[in-house]
């Protein structure tokens, strides 16, 4: 028989058996198709040696007016700006306690000649009038709501007394009655007297135990959860090993004990960035001794970052909780847990500044033009000076490119802080602060009429696609007086997660439940030749972790997802929209952004490092870089008509190793012979294989001799060495007929 050329259709087909897919490819990992021929995908290199805290599921890159390249990272713990291979923490602040506020209390018309056991006043008025008093007060303390705490001293010029009182305490709410006790004097005050704030009184205190590094922090109604981050300032030494410098730094809360107390581990002085090792907060503990009996003093300030989010989806009540898509997709379970939503960030640019949003949380603003912006934190838009009725909750935020409105999807209604999951609100044009609709601005809102909540929104060149849990809508700019309009374009359409859709030019691609979709002016299902392979090995309980990314240099859309036995993302499936083919592989990534500002796509690894993708041919997560194992295997193909046995004696490879860095790059060719189809093809069962022949193929290998007999064959090409890049052409085999037995 003459030499038989091996030519296979591009793409992977897992919708049928290997034998029935003759002439195609059936299995692969870390291989793509270029112009119809398979090649190994590019490798990845680590961006610097610093890691970040928390799982990253959002990336956003941009360049400022001053040509600073910034990359935003939203993690389950924090929000960072990466610049110059360093991570700058801009996580918003939730609470500062105590606030540095002052207050004044006026004492007027107090006159007495005898003693009074108790005098009641009402701080609504802020005055004490016509009441008996003991004379000059040595010190008065005011405590409002247990938070705003100041100490007051008398204005001696306005007070006249011959006796004295050591201390008078005023406690309670500013608008409720409070009590002065033990007042006694021989003279009185004849003119109004005003006393002002003089110092803060501590509401954050510390307690250490001899021989332990655990410190118990007491702060009434702190609002923290285990894993939160807090920074202490103005703390005094506890008296021994736990010095002021040790306490005056950022801490991760080890455990919340009660609503008023929590534990931290006293640690050596270092920035959190310096003790973040492979994505883990790794402090060097300091042990208290018998002298550490203090409480930190009267001036402690605790600055709390926003609560950390969930790293793994939790079954409970709400979107994405419980078994994915049981009953009506996204319906609620019986358990009501307010924090069961996976921490997901969205972000966009308002000019060169950054707007971020937590799914189901607040909207924040970071000023990139401020002095030393990398030293500043983002701030809730509702807290900015001049803010008017800004939303305090949303599921997604977008800055529309053409008309420059900030749009919040799934926001709270005007005058309420309760989220309306189907409400869209937008700011005045070119104004991030003004969200109150008037006749003189373009702020406003829209209500989506289908579904139970807005899951996400994606902007294209012409419009914004809005996804609810059961429908897809288009939102377009109309101009005054309506500003925006919205129309439903498809119902009974699902989306796997808030990050499962990606725009490429005017098209939008997304993963739904058991389907893939495309919008090109109308919603259509994308025929998928690996559909069963993906969705039969899919962790539906962690569907919120699905995310889409584009790799436009190769005309690819990538979806990363968790396999059935894994709570983290470990698989990918690719749709090549230019060749209209599918392929897949294994890769543990949490987020991905296409090249643009940077020369390469950037991905966040589950190991808490950033990587340049499509850079080299190796796995840069190790030092030195290690090999990437890549392979592709064909379906079974008959030798002749499959009735007779055939004998393969020689293989003539057709493979190029262009740009490889290995000194002698090579791949392995493996021929697998079968006598009958047999085996479980869906599970890659090779039990029906009768014999294999494996030969190394190097750059100058012209031919390789084998001895293999069977009715059908399959070809497998793989590489397991570092520095090897390869592209397969059309190899040939020397085949002759060899009888029927």
HELIX and SHEET records of a PDB file:
HELIX    1   1 UNK A  156  UNK A  158  5                                   3    
HELIX    2   2 UNK A  244  UNK A  247  1                                   4    
HELIX    3   3 UNK A  373  UNK A  375  5                                   3    
HELIX    4   4 UNK A  381  UNK A  383  5                                   3    
HELIX    5   5 UNK A  531  UNK A  535  1                                   5    
HELIX    6   6 UNK A  540  UNK A  545  5                                   6    
HELIX    7   7 UNK A  552  UNK A  554  5                                   3    
SHEET    1   A 4 UNK A   3  UNK A   5  0                                        
SHEET    2   A 4 UNK A 732  UNK A 737 -1                                        
SHEET    3   A 4 UNK A 646  UNK A 652 -1                                        
SHEET    4   A 4 UNK A 704  UNK A 710 -1                                        
SHEET    1   B 5 UNK A   9  UNK A  12  0                                        
SHEET    2   B 5 UNK A  24  UNK A  29  1                                        
SHEET    3   B 5 UNK A 630  UNK A 634 -1                                        
SHEET    4   B 5 UNK A 712  UNK A 719 -1                                        
SHEET    5   B 5 UNK A 637  UNK A 638 -1                                        
SHEET    1   C 6 UNK A   9  UNK A  12  0                                        
SHEET    2   C 6 UNK A  24  UNK A  29  1                                        
SHEET    3   C 6 UNK A 630  UNK A 634 -1                                        
SHEET    4   C 6 UNK A 712  UNK A 719 -1                                        
SHEET    5   C 6 UNK A 666  UNK A 674 -1                                        
SHEET    6   C 6 UNK A 689  UNK A 698 -1                                        
SHEET    1   D 2 UNK A  31  UNK A  34  0                                        
SHEET    2   D 2 UNK A  37  UNK A  40 -1                                        
SHEET    1   E 5 UNK A 589  UNK A 593  0                                        
SHEET    2   E 5 UNK A 602  UNK A 605 -1                                        
SHEET    3   E 5 UNK A 610  UNK A 613 -1                                        
SHEET    4   E 5 UNK A  44  UNK A  46 -1                                        
SHEET    5   E 5 UNK A 619  UNK A 620  1                                        
SHEET    1   F 4 UNK A  56  UNK A  63  0                                        
SHEET    2   F 4 UNK A  69  UNK A  75 -1                                        
SHEET    3   F 4 UNK A  79  UNK A  83 -1                                        
SHEET    4   F 4 UNK A  86  UNK A  89 -1                                        
SHEET    1   G 4 UNK A  93  UNK A  97  0                                        
SHEET    2   G 4 UNK A 301  UNK A 305 -1                                        
SHEET    3   G 4 UNK A 229  UNK A 233 -1                                        
SHEET    4   G 4 UNK A 250  UNK A 252 -1                                        
SHEET    1   H 6 UNK A 127  UNK A 128  0                                        
SHEET    2   H 6 UNK A 104  UNK A 107  1                                        
SHEET    3   H 6 UNK A 193  UNK A 200 -1                                        
SHEET    4   H 6 UNK A 148  UNK A 152 -1                                        
SHEET    5   H 6 UNK A 140  UNK A 144 -1                                        
SHEET    6   H 6 UNK A 168  UNK A 171  1                                        
SHEET    1   I 2 UNK A 115  UNK A 122  0                                        
SHEET    2   I 2 UNK A 177  UNK A 184 -1                                        
SHEET    1   J 2 UNK A 136  UNK A 137  0                                        
SHEET    2   J 2 UNK A 164  UNK A 165  1                                        
SHEET    1   K 4 UNK A 204  UNK A 208  0                                        
SHEET    2   K 4 UNK A 214  UNK A 219 -1                                        
SHEET    3   K 4 UNK A 261  UNK A 265 -1                                        
SHEET    4   K 4 UNK A 255  UNK A 256 -1                                        
SHEET    1   L 2 UNK A 276  UNK A 277  0                                        
SHEET    2   L 2 UNK A 280  UNK A 281 -1                                        
SHEET    1   M 4 UNK A 345  UNK A 350  0                                        
SHEET    2   M 4 UNK A 353  UNK A 358 -1                                        
SHEET    3   M 4 UNK A 363  UNK A 366 -1                                        
SHEET    4   M 4 UNK A 379  UNK A 380 -1                                        
SHEET    1   N 4 UNK A 396  UNK A 399  0                                        
SHEET    2   N 4 UNK A 406  UNK A 409 -1                                        
SHEET    3   N 4 UNK A 423  UNK A 426 -1                                        
SHEET    4   N 4 UNK A 444  UNK A 447 -1                                        
SHEET    1   O 4 UNK A 454  UNK A 459  0                                        
SHEET    2   O 4 UNK A 464  UNK A 468 -1                                        
SHEET    3   O 4 UNK A 471  UNK A 479 -1                                        
SHEET    4   O 4 UNK A 483  UNK A 491 -1                                        
SHEET    1   P 4 UNK A 501  UNK A 504  0                                        
SHEET    2   P 4 UNK A 507  UNK A 511 -1                                        
SHEET    3   P 4 UNK A 516  UNK A 519 -1                                        
SHEET    4   P 4 UNK A 523  UNK A 525 -1                                        
SHEET    1   Q 4 UNK A 547  UNK A 551  0                                        
SHEET    2   Q 4 UNK A 556  UNK A 561 -1                                        
SHEET    3   Q 4 UNK A 571  UNK A 576 -1                                        
SHEET    4   Q 4 UNK A 581  UNK A 586 -1                                        
SHEET    1   R 2 UNK A 655  UNK A 656  0                                        
SHEET    2   R 2 UNK A 727  UNK A 728 -1                                        
END                                                                             
